[in-house]
Amino acid sequence: MTDTPATITFDDFLQVDIRVGRITRAEPFPEARKPAFRLWIDFGAEIGEKKSSAQITEHYTPEALVGQQVMAVVNFPPRQIGPMRSEVLVLGVSDAEGRVVLIAPDRDVPEGQRMH
C-alpha cells in the first residue's frame, strides 16, 4: 500500500517548470554511487543547454540517448552529484522490474516547450 499524496492546487502545479529538451551528449558517469549517465540536454534558446545525471543505464546506452527528447524539471536548484553539478531533473517512471524508463513526447516538438 502506498501513501496518498498530498492534494495541491493548480497554482502549485504551475510552479514546477517541466520542459522538453533534446539530449546532445551522453556518457558514462563512473563516479556516481549508483550506475548513471551524464547528460547534456538542449532546452532551446530561452534556457540553453543544461547538465543532468540520470540512473537510466539498464534500458539505454549513451549512443542511443543522443538525439532523444526527454522531459525534465528545469527550475529545481542545482545538485552536486560527485564531481558533477546536475542542473535539471530528467523525468522517468519505473517498469515492472524497477528500471527507469524516460518520459518523452510521442512526437518531435521544439526544444524548451513547457508541459501543460
C-alpha positions as CSV (number, residue, x, y, z in Angstrom):
1,M,0.0,0.0,0.0
2,T,1.3,3.5,-0.9
3,D,0.7,6.7,0.9
4,T,-1.8,9.0,-0.7
5,P,0.0,12.1,-2.0
6,A,-1.0,15.5,-0.6
7,T,-3.5,17.4,-2.6
8,I,-2.0,20.5,-4.3
9,T,-3.6,23.4,-6.1
10,F,-3.3,24.1,-9.8
11,D,-1.1,27.1,-8.9
12,D,1.2,24.7,-7.0
13,F,1.5,22.6,-10.1
14,L,2.3,25.6,-12.3
15,Q,5.3,26.4,-10.1
16,V,7.0,23.2,-11.4
17,D,8.6,24.1,-14.7
18,I,8.7,20.9,-16.8
19,R,10.2,21.4,-20.3
20,V,11.2,19.2,-23.3
21,G,14.8,19.0,-24.2
22,R,17.0,17.1,-26.6
23,I,20.0,15.1,-25.4
24,T,23.0,16.4,-27.2
25,R,25.7,14.3,-25.4
26,A,25.7,11.3,-23.0
27,E,28.5,9.5,-21.4
28,P,29.0,7.0,-18.5
29,F,29.3,8.6,-15.0
30,P,31.6,6.1,-13.1
31,E,31.9,8.5,-10.1
32,A,28.2,8.2,-9.3
33,R,27.2,6.0,-6.4
34,K,24.6,4.1,-8.5
35,P,25.1,3.4,-12.2
36,A,24.3,6.6,-14.1
37,F,25.0,8.6,-17.2
38,R,26.0,12.3,-17.5
39,L,23.6,14.0,-19.9
40,W,23.8,17.3,-21.7
41,I,20.3,18.5,-22.7
42,D,19.4,21.4,-25.1
43,F,16.3,23.2,-23.9
44,G,16.3,25.8,-26.7
45,A,17.3,29.4,-26.8
46,E,15.4,30.6,-23.7
47,I,17.0,28.0,-21.3
48,G,20.0,26.7,-23.2
49,E,22.0,23.5,-22.5
50,K,21.8,22.0,-19.1
51,K,23.6,19.0,-17.5
52,S,22.0,16.2,-15.6
53,S,22.9,12.8,-14.0
54,A,20.4,10.0,-14.7
55,Q,20.2,6.5,-13.4
56,I,19.0,5.0,-16.7
57,T,21.8,2.6,-17.6
58,E,19.6,-0.5,-17.7
59,H,17.4,0.5,-20.7
60,Y,19.7,2.9,-22.5
61,T,23.2,3.4,-23.9
62,P,24.9,6.7,-24.3
63,E,24.9,6.3,-28.1
64,A,21.2,5.6,-28.2
65,L,20.3,8.6,-26.0
66,V,21.9,11.3,-28.2
67,G,19.1,13.0,-30.2
68,Q,16.3,11.7,-28.0
69,Q,13.8,14.2,-26.5
70,V,13.1,14.0,-22.7
71,M,11.1,15.8,-20.2
72,A,12.8,17.5,-17.2
73,V,12.1,19.8,-14.3
74,V,14.2,22.9,-15.1
75,N,13.6,25.1,-12.0
76,F,14.9,22.9,-9.1
77,P,18.1,24.2,-7.6
78,P,21.3,22.6,-9.0
79,R,22.5,19.5,-7.1
80,Q,26.1,18.3,-6.6
81,I,26.4,14.7,-7.6
82,G,30.0,13.6,-7.1
83,P,32.2,15.8,-9.3
84,M,29.2,17.0,-11.4
85,R,26.6,19.7,-10.9
86,S,23.2,18.4,-12.0
87,E,21.1,21.3,-13.2
88,V,17.8,19.6,-14.2
89,L,15.9,16.6,-13.1
90,V,15.2,14.2,-16.0
91,L,11.8,12.5,-15.6
92,G,11.1,8.8,-15.8
93,V,8.9,6.0,-14.4
94,S,9.8,2.6,-13.2
95,D,9.0,-0.5,-15.2
96,A,7.8,-3.8,-13.5
97,E,11.4,-4.6,-12.5
98,G,12.1,-1.1,-11.1
99,R,14.3,0.1,-14.0
100,V,13.8,3.7,-15.1
101,V,12.1,4.4,-18.4
102,L,12.3,8.0,-19.7
103,I,9.3,10.2,-20.1
104,A,9.2,11.9,-23.5
105,P,6.7,13.4,-26.0
106,D,5.4,10.9,-28.5
107,R,6.1,13.4,-31.4
108,D,9.0,15.7,-32.0
109,V,8.4,19.1,-30.6
110,P,10.5,22.3,-30.3
111,E,13.1,22.2,-27.5
112,G,12.0,24.3,-24.5
113,Q,8.3,23.7,-24.8
114,R,6.6,23.7,-21.4
115,M,4.4,20.8,-20.3
116,H,0.8,21.8,-19.7
